[in-house]
Amino acid sequence: MSDWPKKTFDFVIAHDIVQIMSKPDYTIRQMVELGKKVIISFPNFAYCPIRLRMLFSGRMPKTKILPYEWYDTPNIHLFTIKDFKEFCKKENISIHSQSFTGLGKKDIPVHLYPNLFAEFAYFLISDNRK
């Protein structure tokens, strides 16, 4: 991606891919440099049913969005909504908007503990560095 000039694109879209990349931090930094805005989405590993499956089964959970066994999953960097927000703060990345789905793909209000109740997260971000 570094072959392109900074802010070449109005939008860069990363739908459900960050968790499968070998260096997601580097990739996200490259995306916010390349695009004026980045739309990023990912499964939330702190989703309540995932937590409960781990608690009661003692095994890596499987869901509709995480349907793999631990040994054959492409998801090598599982993280949560809180993890992503902390990463953005640390990297000086602005979060312009956020939305969440869960419980059968219904919208989850931002104020309703999305880290617990959201199965999937969507963020609009940009580079805050000058």
Secondary structure by P-SEA (a helix, b strand, c coil): cccccccccccccccccccccccaaaaaaaaaaaccbbbbbbbccccaaaaaaaaaccccccccccccccccccccccccaaaaaaaaaaaccccccccccccccccccccccccccccbbbbbbbbccc
